């Protein structure tokens, strides 16, 4: 249609000569087969405009899409590394696993020779039996000591009372003997005076010799009575002294018997010490039995084994025998730049691309580390030294997998991954 319109306009145009050099004349205008200059087309302009608009819209959608997530290639699979060490020293009899073998929790891994530890258990049992017998004997001594002490105190108190009563009686006898001595001395003085008077009277023949002899005999008898009374008084005083000595002895015995409670307490303390020894021996037996159990090394978790032990080696206390990687509990540690964390929050969903597999795992952000990785390094940077150069820091972000994502246990610790955290 456009070509037909062009032809009509040419046909109706007046035949004029060219007015300027280079212009075509009527004949040249009627030549339909002559080459024509292309005219601008409105369709091309619309096409260019559409392309530009599409690029703008596509760019806007691309920018909006790129702003919905944060991604990094500084990420790897992380997890626990359970190192199984020997809890006793001994000869390794058998190793029941091989490298990279998957083991279940409770499976037998290593068997250490248990015979030395069995001997230790038997010795600990004998020591415990001996300590229990000693403790039982000491416990029997406590009531015997208590009863004996009580009886001894009562007997000592009774002896003291008897000694005090004996002193009173001896003192009374001594007082009576002293009175008798004084009476005898008075009688003797009178009798001696009578003898002297009768002696003078006999010399003058004023009294008979018989009366003199009677008074002389009486004086001699009274003198003898004085001696006897003096001896009796001395004996009575000796009895008083003996009674006081017995009282001192009984009082000393009473004081000794009064230390009985302390002796009982000492016996009770020895009994408690014997019980403590029993507890020590029992603890030693428990430790020996534990050491015997530790000869059998079982898997504490399920996972893949990396062993460092061989049959015939002598395992030392605390020596690492093997390691287990539990593949049921792995996560992603992604080191994001600090400029990427503005909109990142725990709970946001994550898609993880693993370099080793053409598969995308799903997970979520669990937590963001409390410090950058540089702060956890062996030699953290010290910006206050004056050699400060600003470097964009990276912070570890822990990403956990959704349940069931790693049931096939394909993920291994250290694998490189690329997580995308959908922040919007």
C-alpha positions in Angstrom: 0.0 0.0 0.0 2.8 2.4 0.8 4.4 1.6 -2.6 1.1 2.2 -4.4 0.7 5.6 -2.8 4.3 6.5 -3.9 3.4 5.6 -7.5 0.3 7.7 -7.6 2.1 10.8 -6.3 4.7 10.4 -8.9 2.2 10.0 -11.7 0.2 13.1 -10.7 3.3 15.4 -10.3 3.7 18.2 -13.0 6.4 17.9 -15.6 8.9 20.6 -14.7 12.4 21.0 -15.5 14.8 20.9 -12.7 15.3 24.3 -11.2 18.7 23.5 -9.6 21.6 21.5 -10.6 21.4 18.0 -9.4 17.6 17.9 -9.2 15.8 15.4 -11.3 13.5 16.3 -14.1 10.1 15.0 -15.0 11.5 12.0 -16.9 13.8 11.1 -14.1 10.9 11.3 -11.6 8.8 8.9 -13.7 11.6 6.3 -13.7 10.2 3.8 -11.3 13.3 1.5 -11.5 15.7 4.2 -10.4 17.3 3.6 -6.9 15.5 5.5 -4.1 16.9 6.7 -0.7 15.3 4.8 2.3 12.8 6.9 4.3 12.8 6.6 8.2 10.3 4.1 9.4 8.2 4.6 12.5 8.2 0.9 13.2 11.9 0.9 13.8 11.5 3.7 16.3 8.8 1.8 18.1 11.0 -1.3 18.1 14.0 0.6 19.6 11.7 2.1 22.2 10.3 -1.3 23.1 13.8 -2.7 23.5 14.9 0.1 25.8 11.7 -0.2 27.8 12.2 -3.9 28.1 15.8 -3.4 29.3 14.7 -0.9 31.9 12.0 -3.1 33.2 14.3 -6.1 33.1 17.0 -4.1 34.9 14.5 -3.0 37.5 13.4 -6.6 38.1 17.0 -7.8 38.2 18.0 -5.1 40.7 15.0 -5.9 42.8 15.8 -9.6 42.7 19.4 -9.1 43.6 18.4 -7.0 46.6 16.3 -9.8 48.0 19.2 -12.0 49.1 22.8 -11.9 50.3 25.2 -14.6 49.1 28.9 -15.5 49.7 31.3 -18.2 48.5 33.2 -18.0 51.8 31.2 -20.8 53.4 31.7 -24.4 54.2 30.0 -27.4 55.9 30.7 -27.5 59.6 29.9 -29.9 62.4 31.2 -31.7 65.5 34.4 -33.7 65.6 34.2 -36.1 68.5 37.7 -37.3 69.5 37.6 -40.6 71.4 40.5 -40.8 73.8 41.7 -43.7 76.1 40.5 -43.3 79.7 43.0 -46.0 80.9 46.4 -47.2 79.9 46.9 -50.6 78.5 47.6 -52.9 75.6 45.3 -52.7 72.6 43.9 -56.2 71.9 41.6 -55.4 69.0 40.3 -52.6 66.8 36.9 -53.4 65.4 36.5 -50.5 62.9 38.3 -49.2 59.8 38.8 -45.8 58.4 35.8 -44.0 57.0 33.4 -46.7 58.4 30.0 -45.5 59.6 29.3 -46.7 63.1 26.3 -46.6 65.3 26.1 -45.2 68.8 27.2 -47.9 71.3 29.1 -50.0 68.8 32.4 -51.6 70.0 35.4 -49.7 68.6 38.5 -50.7 70.6 39.2 -53.4 73.2 42.1 -52.8 75.7 43.5 -55.7 77.6 41.4 -55.9 80.8 43.5 -58.3 82.9 45.6 -55.8 84.8 42.5 -53.8 85.7 40.7 -57.0 86.8 43.5 -57.7 89.2 43.1 -54.1 90.5 39.4 -54.8 91.1 40.1 -57.9 93.1 42.7 -56.1 95.2 40.3 -53.2 95.9 37.6 -55.7 97.0 40.0 -57.3 99.5 41.0 -53.9 100.9 37.3 -53.0 101.2 36.6 -56.2 103.1 39.5 -55.5 105.5 38.4 -52.0 106.1 34.8 -53.1 106.8 35.9 -55.6 109.4 38.0 -53.0 111.2 35.1 -50.6 111.1 32.8 -53.2 112.6 35.2 -53.9 115.4 35.6 -50.2 116.2 31.8 -49.8 116.2 31.5 -52.6 118.8 34.1 -50.9 121.0 32.0 -47.8 121.3 29.2 -49.2 123.4 31.6 -51.3 125.5 33.7 -48.2 126.2 30.6 -46.2 127.0 29.3 -48.7 129.5 32.7 -49.2 131.1 33.3 -45.5 131.5 29.8 -45.0 133.2 30.5 -47.9 135.6 34.0 -46.6 136.4 32.6 -43.1 137.2 29.9 -44.5 139.5 32.4 -46.7 141.3 34.9 -43.8 141.7 32.2 -41.6 143.1 31.2 -44.3 145.6 34.8 -44.8 146.6 35.2 -41.1 147.2 32.1 -41.0 149.4 33.3 -44.0 151.4 36.7 -42.4 151.9 35.1 -39.2 153.1 33.0 -41.2 155.6 36.1 -43.1 156.7 37.8 -39.8 157.3 34.9 -38.7 159.5 35.0 -41.9 161.5 38.7 -41.8 161.9 38.5 -38.2 163.0 35.9 -39.1 165.6 38.1 -41.9 166.9 41.1 -39.6 167.0 39.1 -37.0 169.0 38.0 -39.7 171.4 41.5 -40.9 171.8 42.7 -37.4 172.4 40.1 -36.9 175.1 41.0 -40.2 176.7 44.7 -39.1 176.6 43.9 -35.8 178.3 41.8 -37.7 181.0 44.7 -40.2 181.6 47.2 -37.4 181.8 45.0 -35.6 184.4 44.6 -38.8 186.4 48.3 -39.4 186.2 49.1 -35.9 187.4 46.9 -36.4 190.4 48.3 -39.8 191.1 51.9 -38.6 190.8 51.1 -35.7 193.2 49.4 -38.2 195.6 52.6 -40.4 195.5 54.7 -37.4 196.4 52.5 -36.5 199.3 52.2 -40.1 200.6 56.0 -40.4 200.3 56.4 -37.5 202.7 53.8 -38.8 205.0 55.3 -42.3 205.0 58.6 -40.8 205.9 57.0 -39.1 208.9 55.0 -42.3 209.7 51.8 -40.4 209.4 50.4 -43.0 206.9 50.9 -46.6 206.6 53.2 -48.1 204.0 50.3 -49.9 202.5 48.5 -46.7 201.6 51.7 -45.4 200.1 52.1 -48.6 198.1 48.5 -48.3 196.8 49.0 -44.7 195.7 52.3 -45.6 194.1 50.7 -48.5 192.2 47.9 -46.2 191.2 50.4 -43.6 189.9 52.2 -46.2 187.9 48.9 -47.5 186.5 47.9 -44.0 185.6 51.3 -43.3 183.9 50.8 -46.6 181.9 47.3 -45.4 181.0 48.7 -42.2 179.8 51.1 -44.0 177.5 48.3 -46.3 176.3 46.1 -43.3 175.7 48.9 -41.5 173.9 49.5 -44.6 171.7 45.8 -44.8 171.0 45.6 -41.1 170.1 48.6 -41.6 167.8 47.0 -44.6 166.2 43.8 -42.7 165.7 45.7 -39.8 164.0 47.4 -42.4 161.8 44.0 -43.8 160.8 42.8 -40.2 159.9 45.9 -39.8 157.8 45.3 -43.1 156.1 41.7 -42.2 155.5 42.7 -38.9 153.9 45.2 -40.7 151.7 42.5 -43.1 150.6 40.3 -40.1 149.9 43.0 -38.6 147.7 43.4 -41.8 145.8 39.7 -42.2 145.2 39.4 -38.6 144.1 42.3 -39.1 141.6 40.5 -42.2 140.4 37.3 -40.2 140.1 39.1 -37.5 138.1 40.5 -40.2 135.8 37.1 -41.8 135.4 35.6 -38.4 134.5 37.8 -38.4 131.4 35.8 -41.4 130.2 33.5 -39.3 128.0 36.6 -37.9 126.2 37.8 -41.5 125.9 34.4 -42.5 124.5 34.6 -39.6 122.1 38.0 -40.7 121.0 36.7 -44.2 120.4 33.8 -42.8 118.4 36.2 -40.7 116.4 38.3 -43.8 115.7 35.1 -45.6 114.6 34.2 -42.7 112.3 37.7 -42.8 110.9 37.3 -46.5 110.2 34.0 -45.8 108.4 35.8 -43.1 106.4 38.5 -45.7 105.4 35.7 -48.0 104.3 34.3 -45.2 102.1 37.8 -44.6 100.7 38.2 -48.3 99.9 34.8 -48.4 98.3 35.7 -45.4 96.1 38.9 -47.1 95.1 36.9 -50.2 94.2 34.4 -48.1 92.2 37.4 -46.5 90.3 38.9 -49.9 89.6 35.6 -51.2 88.3 35.3 -48.0 86.1 38.8 -48.6 84.8 37.8 -52.1 83.9 34.8 -50.8 82.0 36.9 -48.2 80.2 38.9 -51.1 78.7 35.9 -51.4 76.3 35.7 -48.3 74.1 32.2 -47.8 72.6 31.0 -45.2 70.1 29.4 -42.3 72.0 27.7 -41.1 68.8 26.8 -42.3 65.3 29.1 -41.1 62.5 32.1 -41.8 60.3 35.3 -43.0 61.9 38.9 -41.7 61.4 41.1 -44.0 63.5 44.6 -43.4 64.9 45.0 -46.7 66.7 46.3 -50.1 65.8 46.4 -53.5 67.4 49.5 -54.0 69.6 50.1 -50.4 70.6 50.2 -49.4 74.2 47.5 -46.8 74.7 48.2 -44.1 77.2 45.8 -42.3 79.4 44.2 -39.4 77.4 45.6 -40.6 74.1 43.3 -40.0 71.1 42.5 -43.3 69.6 40.0 -42.3 66.8 37.6 -39.5 65.8 33.9 -39.7 64.9 32.2 -37.2 62.7 28.4 -37.3 63.4 26.8 -36.6 60.0 23.4 -36.2 61.5 24.4 -32.9 63.0 26.0 -30.7 60.5 25.5 -27.0 59.7 26.8 -24.3 57.4 29.3 -21.6 58.6 29.1 -18.7 56.2 31.5 -15.8 56.6 29.5 -12.8 55.3 30.9 -9.3 54.9 29.8 -6.8 57.5 28.2 -4.8 54.7 25.9 -7.7 54.0 24.4 -8.0 57.5 22.2 -5.0 57.6 19.0 -6.9 56.9 20.1 -10.4 58.0 18.2 -11.8 60.9 17.9 -15.3 62.6 15.1 -17.4 61.2 15.5 -16.2 57.6 15.3 -18.9 55.0 18.4 -20.0 53.1 19.2 -21.9 49.9 22.6 -23.6 49.8 24.3 -24.7 46.7 27.0 -27.3 47.3 30.0 -27.3 45.0 30.3 -31.1 45.1 26.7 -31.8 44.0 24.1 -30.3 41.6 21.6 -29.9 44.4 20.2 -27.1 46.4 19.7 -27.6 50.2 17.3 -25.6 52.3 17.9 -24.2 55.7 17.6 -21.1 57.9 19.8 -18.7 59.7 20.2 -19.7 63.3 22.6 -17.2 64.7 25.2 -14.5 63.9 28.6 -14.6 65.7 29.3 -12.1 68.4 32.6 -11.0 66.9 34.3 -11.0 63.5 36.6 -13.9 62.5 39.6 -11.7 63.1 38.8 -11.4 66.8 39.0 -15.2 67.1 42.3 -15.5 65.4 45.6 -16.3 67.2 46.9 -12.8 66.7 43.9 -10.4 66.5 44.5 -7.0 64.9 45.2 -4.1 67.1 44.0 -0.9 65.5 45.3 1.3 68.2 48.9 0.8 67.1 48.7 3.5 64.5 49.0 1.1 61.5 45.3 1.3 60.8 44.0 0.2 57.4 40.2 -0.2 57.1 39.3 -3.7 55.9 35.9 -5.0 55.4 35.4 -7.6 58.2 33.6 -10.9 57.9 31.4 -12.4 60.6 30.5 -16.1 60.8 26.8 -16.9 60.4 25.5 -20.3 61.4 23.0 -21.8 59.1 21.2 -25.0 60.0 19.6 -27.3 57.5 15.9 -28.1 57.5 14.8 -31.5 58.8 15.4 -34.3 56.4 17.7 -32.3 54.1 20.8 -34.4 54.8 19.2 -37.8 55.4 21.5 -39.3 52.8 24.6 -38.0 54.7 26.2 -36.6 51.5 27.5 -33.5 53.2 30.9 -33.7 54.7 32.7 -31.3 57.0 34.8 -28.8 55.1 32.8 -28.9 51.8 32.5 -25.6 50.0 29.0 -24.2 49.6 27.4 -21.0 48.4 24.4 -20.0 50.6 21.8 -17.4 49.7 20.1 -15.8 52.6 16.7 -14.3 51.5 16.6 -11.1 53.5 13.5 -9.7 51.8 
